[in-house]
Structures are given as structure tokens and as C-alpha cells.
């Protein structure tokens, strides 16, 4: 298989939206925003090298090891020192959310690092991110590394999370992994994003999915046929939302939109098929 030579796992560092503790209703912000050129190159490579797998919904594949790296500013919960119980709950949420796709996760290890700069300033493309991942990352392409931080300033300010895509691993293996806001774990303080769905969402990118609103109303959108086209992200949990011509409702209950954690409840069969092919092709997970 030819190696895909793309410069960075993330081409744009600025989030679609941001949130602060002073707002009446927080809005989801994901820093995983690839450019059209990046997507075009990635999809061409995927089409040429795709590994065909059994895409039937619910067919189980191997369990994915998770290495969780807690970055903290102090030993208080509010400054990142999340307990093992919240990490275990996060893995349980992952398993529940990905069960339909036949994917499971198990906790392979937890480590804790006191580093104020990493906690506050880690973000897409930052030198702090590079130093953190170079020091802490464990395993290979099939191992999910999760870093929980504060996103208080710098390129990550205001984010709930960001991640790398599967095809980026070959070129930058140390960069691979998911970075999330520490207070977005189950029982955290980032309401309405404190039920663990930020990890589900970012892991969705890690297994090869785009946002449901990728590309807007024009095809190929998010490269999944059974997710309705969506002009823009949906926030909150509205009674209904229609943003593209044609009458299909926006897929705001999908884990790859921007709705509240309590509103998210599904991946489509097409997303399950895509992510299985992605991780078989680029992560050797079958």
C-alpha cells in the first residue's frame, strides 16, 4: 500500500465555534477541521487502497486498547485531576456508543502528568501538543491514546476536543490520538457536554468519520450515503432542524454533529461500514 503523504492530521486549527463558562448555553467546539484539499487527497488514497471488510452492523471486531493520559494543573478536580472512576465511565460510554458498529474498547493504562503549559495551552499544531505526545504516546496504529487537558488558551482555547485521522498515522505516528476537555467526561462540569460524548465524537474522527455537516448540502458531503446532507452544525437539541433543500431532517442526533450530549444517540449503518473499512485499511484493526 502506498503511504499517504499529507502534511498534518489537522489542516485548520480554528474551531467552528467556541464556548465559555459565562454563556447561558455552551456550544460544542471541535478542532478537527480538515481542508477540502486534505479530504480530496485522503479520499483518493482510501479509494485506491481500501481494505474490504464485513460491514454488517453489529459484527464484532477486535477490542481497541485505550491509553489515557491525564494532564493536570493541580490535584483538584477542577484543574484536570480526574479520577479513575470518570475514566472508566468514559470507556463504558464509548462501548455503548460504538456497540452498533461492532467496536469495543478496553482501558490499557492510565498515567498522570503535572504540566501547567500542556494543560492550559495544548491545541492543534502547537509545540506543547508535540512535546506532550512525543513524551507520552504509547502503542501503535491500533492503540487509542486519549489526552485530557484544560484548553484554556492558545490554539486550543475553547475546544471540547480534536483528533487525528487514521490515514495520518503512517506519516506522523507520534501525533496520533484524541485530545479532549477534562470536564467533558461523564459527571464533569462542562454541561451540556458532560456525558462523555465529546470522546465519542472525537474517536469518530480517529476511526475515519467526518462531521455530518462536512461539505454542506453538496455531495459527497461526509462521504457516507445514509447521513442526510446538512448545511451547518446543529447546537442544543431542537424539536426539528432542516438546513438543506429536499426535506430531509438534519442528522443532529448523530454523534458526529454538534448537538448536546443528551441529544446524541446514533451512528448510521453507513458510518459503521466506513469506519470499519478505515481502521482495517490504516490501523490494521479487523
Long-range contacts (C-beta under 8 A, 24 or more apart in sequence): 1-49, 1-281, 2-45, 2-48, 2-49, 3-170, 3-171, 4-41, 4-42, 4-45, 4-167, 4-168, 4-170, 4-171, 5-171, 6-38, 6-41, 6-42, 6-167, 6-168, 6-171, 8-125, 8-168, 8-172, 8-175, 9-163, 9-164, 9-165, 9-168, 9-172, 9-175, 9-176, 10-34, 10-124, 10-125, 10-162, 10-164, 11-35, 11-37, 11-38, 12-124, 13-123, 13-124, 13-125, 13-155, 15-158, 15-159, 16-233, 16-258, 17-233, 17-235, 17-258, 18-157, 18-158, 18-159, 19-158, 19-160, 20-158, 25-192, 25-235, 25-236, 26-190, 26-191, 26-192, 26-193, 27-235, 27-258, 28-160, 28-193, 28-198, 28-201, 28-233, 28-235, 28-258, 28-259, 28-260, 29-158, 29-159, 29-160, 30-159, 30-160, 30-161, 30-162, 30-201, 30-202, 30-205, 30-211, 30-258, 31-123, 31-124, 31-155, 31-156, 31-159, 31-161, 31-162, 32-161, 32-162, 32-163, 32-165, 32-202, 32-205, 32-211, 34-165, 34-210, 39-210, 39-214, 42-165, 42-167, 43-220, 43-223, 45-167, 46-167, 46-277, 46-278, 46-281, 49-281, 50-277, 50-281, 51-277, 51-280, 51-281, 51-286, 52-277, 53-276, 53-277, 53-280, 53-286, 54-276, 55-269, 55-272, 55-273, 55-276, 55-277, 57-100, 57-101, 57-102, 57-269, 57-272, 58-99, 58-100, 58-101, 58-102, 59-102, 60-102, 60-103, 60-104, 61-102, 61-103, 61-276, 61-285, 61-286, 62-142, 62-285, 62-286, 63-104, 63-105, 63-106, 64-103, 64-104, 64-105, 64-106, 64-142, 64-143, 64-144, 64-285, 65-105, 65-106, 65-107, 65-108, 65-139, 65-142, 65-143, 65-144, 66-91, 66-94, 66-105, 66-106, 66-107, 66-108, 66-143, 66-144, 66-145, 66-146, 67-108, 67-109, 67-110, 67-111, 67-137, 67-138, 67-139, 67-143, 67-144, 67-145, 67-146, 68-107, 68-109, 68-110, 68-111, 68-146, 68-148, 69-111, 69-112, 69-113, 69-132, 69-136, 69-145, 69-146, 69-147, 69-148, 70-110, 70-111, 70-112, 70-113, 70-148, 70-182, 71-113, 71-115, 71-118, 71-119, 71-122, 71-132, 71-147, 71-148, 71-149, 71-150, 71-182, 72-112, 72-113, 72-114, 72-119, 72-182, 73-114, 73-116, 73-119, 73-120, 73-150, 74-114, 78-183, 78-189, 79-119, 79-150, 80-119, 80-148, 80-149, 80-150, 80-182, 81-112, 82-148, 82-182, 82-185, 82-188, 84-110, 86-185, 86-186, 86-187, 86-188, 87-185, 89-185, 89-186, 89-187, 89-196, 90-146, 90-185, 90-186, 90-196, 90-199, 93-186, 93-195, 93-196, 93-197, 93-199, 93-200, 94-196, 94-199, 94-200, 94-203, 97-197, 97-200, 97-255, 97-267, 98-200, 98-203, 98-267, 100-266, 100-267, 100-272, 101-267, 101-271, 101-272, 101-275, 101-276, 102-272, 102-276, 103-207, 103-275, 103-276, 105-144, 108-138, 108-139, 108-143, 109-138, 111-136, 118-149, 119-149, 119-150, 119-152, 120-149, 120-150, 120-152, 120-153, 120-154, 121-152, 121-153, 121-154, 121-156, 122-147, 122-149, 122-151, 122-154, 122-156, 122-179, 123-151, 123-154, 123-155, 123-156, 123-157, 123-159, 123-162, 124-155, 124-156, 124-162, 125-155, 126-154, 126-155, 126-156, 128-154, 129-156, 129-175, 129-179, 130-175, 133-174, 133-175, 133-176, 133-177, 134-174, 137-174, 137-176, 137-177, 140-173, 141-166, 141-169, 141-173, 141-176, 141-282, 141-283, 141-284, 142-279, 142-283, 142-284, 142-285, 144-177, 144-178, 144-203, 144-206, 145-176, 145-177, 145-178, 146-177, 146-178, 146-179, 146-180, 146-199, 147-177, 147-178, 147-179, 147-180, 148-179, 148-180, 148-181, 148-182, 148-185, 149-179, 149-180, 149-181, 149-182, 150-181, 150-182, 151-181, 160-184, 160-190, 160-193, 160-198, 160-201, 161-198, 161-199, 161-201, 161-202, 162-202, 163-202, 163-203, 163-205, 163-206, 164-205, 164-206, 165-205, 165-206, 165-208, 166-206, 166-207, 166-208, 166-278, 166-279, 166-281, 166-282, 166-283, 167-208, 167-278, 167-281, 167-282, 169-282, 169-283, 170-282, 177-206, 178-202, 178-203, 178-205, 178-206, 192-236, 192-260, 192-261, 192-262, 193-260, 193-261, 194-261, 195-261, 195-262, 196-261, 197-255, 197-261, 197-264, 198-261, 200-255, 200-264, 201-255, 201-256, 201-264, 204-255, 204-256, 204-267, 204-271, 204-275, 207-275, 207-278, 207-279, 207-283, 208-274, 208-275, 208-277, 208-278, 208-279, 208-282, 209-256, 209-267, 209-271, 209-274, 209-275, 209-278, 210-256, 211-256, 211-257, 211-258, 212-250, 212-251, 212-254, 212-256, 212-257, 213-257, 213-258, 216-244, 217-243, 217-244, 217-245, 222-256, 223-274, 224-268, 224-270, 224-271, 224-274, 225-270, 226-268, 226-269, 226-270, 226-271, 227-251, 227-254, 227-256, 227-268, 227-270, 227-271, 230-257, 233-257, 233-258, 234-258, 234-259, 235-259, 235-260, 236-260, 236-263, 237-262, 237-263
